[in-house]
Amino acid sequence: MKTKAFTLIELLIVVAITAMLAAIAVTNFLEAQVRSKVSRVKADMRATASALESYAMDYNAYPPPLEYHHVGGNVWHIHEPAEDALEGFMSYRLTTPVAYISMLPTDVFEVAEEHEHPRRVSWHYSEQRTNEALPEPEPDLLLGLAKNVGFAAQAVRYLMFSHGPDLTHQDGSAENGDPVQYDPTNGTVSVGDIYYFGP
């Protein structure tokens, strides 16, 4: 009696088709994951911007960005405002003593480094300061950056930015390249930072 069975060629074809379908499915899943993270960062930035505007209504100024210096162990020095105009982080003043936002959102694209202060998980934040006694960026620094990355802005008072899916900040250096706005049409994980200019 003759038994029916698949030939080796038929089995190999089935395995090859299954492997191709799995590769397509995994790629689409990873891209959907990145797209959802980008959407989350943008939504969290809009929520933080609302908190910044509420703060500004009460104090007639935006909170200064913070800079954290690791001294050793669990000891940190906080500089307020940050000494570097574009390397500050979101202020704790949005959550205490008045909660303009319940908690500072975390940047899902921030690369945590060893001995990093836990508050640094939020995105970078810069504010156009007017106190002449403080280290002050050029008056048009934020506006110039906004125009450089493609925003048509007349005035900019503050900036929030995330490193984006490529996990690298384009800071104008030879290593990282000029600042550029993240654009998913260049590929889901493409070069560029996610910017929010306000108000």
C-alpha positions in Angstrom: 0.0 0.0 0.0 1.4 3.4 -1.0 1.4 6.1 1.7 0.9 9.8 1.0 3.6 12.3 2.3 5.2 15.6 1.5 8.3 15.7 -0.5 11.4 17.4 0.7 11.0 20.2 -1.8 7.4 20.9 -0.7 8.5 21.1 3.0 11.3 23.5 2.1 8.9 25.7 0.2 6.5 25.8 3.2 9.4 26.6 5.6 10.7 29.4 3.2 7.2 31.0 2.9 6.7 30.8 6.7 10.1 32.5 7.3 9.3 35.3 4.9 5.9 35.9 6.5 7.5 35.9 9.9 10.1 38.4 8.8 7.4 40.8 7.4 5.3 40.5 10.6 8.3 41.1 13.0 9.4 44.2 11.0 5.9 45.6 11.0 5.5 45.0 14.7 8.8 46.8 15.5 7.8 49.7 13.3 4.5 50.0 15.0 6.3 50.0 18.4 8.5 52.9 17.3 5.5 54.8 15.9 3.6 54.4 19.2 6.7 55.7 21.1 6.9 58.7 18.9 3.2 59.4 19.4 3.6 59.1 23.2 6.5 61.5 23.3 4.6 64.1 21.2 1.5 63.7 23.4 3.5 64.0 26.6 5.2 67.1 25.3 1.8 68.7 24.6 0.7 67.9 28.2 3.9 69.3 29.6 3.5 72.4 27.5 0.0 72.9 29.0 1.6 72.7 32.5 4.3 75.2 31.5 1.7 77.6 30.3 -0.2 77.2 33.6 3.0 77.8 35.5 3.7 80.9 33.4 0.3 82.3 34.1 0.9 82.1 37.9 4.6 83.3 37.9 4.7 85.4 34.8 7.8 83.3 33.7 8.6 79.8 32.7 10.6 77.6 35.1 14.3 77.5 34.5 15.9 74.3 33.2 17.9 72.1 35.6 21.3 70.6 35.2 22.5 67.7 37.4 26.2 67.2 38.3 27.2 63.9 39.7 29.5 64.4 42.7 29.8 60.8 43.8 27.7 57.9 45.1 24.1 59.2 45.3 25.2 62.8 45.7 24.1 65.3 43.1 24.4 69.0 42.7 21.6 70.7 40.9 22.3 73.9 39.0 19.2 76.1 38.3 19.3 77.3 35.7 21.4 74.9 33.6 24.8 76.3 32.6 24.5 74.9 29.1 21.6 76.5 27.2 20.6 73.3 25.4 21.6 70.6 28.0 19.0 71.4 30.8 16.2 69.1 31.9 12.6 69.8 32.8 12.1 71.5 36.1 10.6 69.8 39.2 8.7 73.1 39.8 6.0 71.8 37.5 5.1 69.1 40.1 5.9 70.7 43.4 4.7 72.6 45.5 1.8 73.1 43.0 1.1 70.1 40.7 0.7 71.7 37.3 1.3 68.1 36.0 1.0 65.1 38.3 4.4 63.8 37.3 7.1 64.6 34.7 6.7 62.2 31.8 9.7 60.0 30.9 11.4 60.2 27.6 11.2 56.7 26.1 14.1 57.5 23.8 16.5 58.7 26.6 19.6 56.5 26.8 20.2 56.1 30.6 23.8 56.3 31.5 25.5 54.9 34.6 25.1 57.1 37.7 22.4 59.1 36.0 20.1 61.2 38.2 16.6 59.7 38.2 15.0 63.1 37.3 17.0 63.1 34.1 14.7 60.7 32.4 12.6 63.6 31.2 13.5 65.2 27.9 15.8 68.1 27.4 14.4 71.5 28.1 15.7 75.0 27.5 14.1 78.3 28.3 14.9 81.8 26.9 16.1 83.5 30.1 16.0 87.3 30.6 18.0 87.6 33.9 21.3 89.2 32.8 23.1 87.9 35.9 22.7 84.4 34.7 24.6 82.6 31.9 22.3 83.5 29.0 22.0 82.0 25.5 22.0 84.3 22.6 18.6 86.1 22.3 17.8 84.2 19.1 19.3 80.9 19.9 16.0 79.0 20.3 14.3 80.9 17.4 17.4 80.1 15.2 17.2 76.4 16.1 13.4 76.4 15.4 14.0 77.8 11.9 17.0 75.5 11.3 14.8 72.4 11.8 11.9 73.7 9.7 9.5 75.5 12.2 8.1 78.8 11.0 8.1 80.6 14.3 8.2 84.4 15.1 9.3 84.0 18.7 10.3 81.0 20.9 10.4 81.1 24.7 11.1 77.5 25.4 12.1 74.2 23.8 11.6 70.6 24.7 13.4 67.9 22.7 13.8 64.1 22.7 16.7 62.2 21.0 14.1 60.3 18.9 14.3 56.7 17.7 18.0 57.0 16.6 18.8 57.7 20.3 21.4 60.4 19.2 21.2 64.1 19.6 22.1 66.0 16.4 24.0 68.8 18.0 25.9 70.3 15.1 29.1 68.4 15.9 31.1 66.5 13.2 30.2 63.2 14.9 26.4 63.7 15.2 25.6 66.1 12.4 23.4 69.3 12.3 20.1 69.5 14.2 17.3 68.0 12.2 13.6 67.3 12.9 12.6 63.6 13.1 10.6 62.6 10.1 9.2 59.1 9.9 9.0 59.3 6.1 12.8 58.9 6.1 12.3 55.5 7.8 10.8 54.7 11.2 14.2 54.7 12.9 15.8 57.7 11.1 18.1 60.5 12.1 16.5 63.4 13.9 15.2 64.7 17.2 11.6 65.3 18.3 11.2 69.0 19.0 8.5 71.1 20.7 8.8 74.9 20.6 6.6 77.1 22.6 4.5 78.8 23.4 
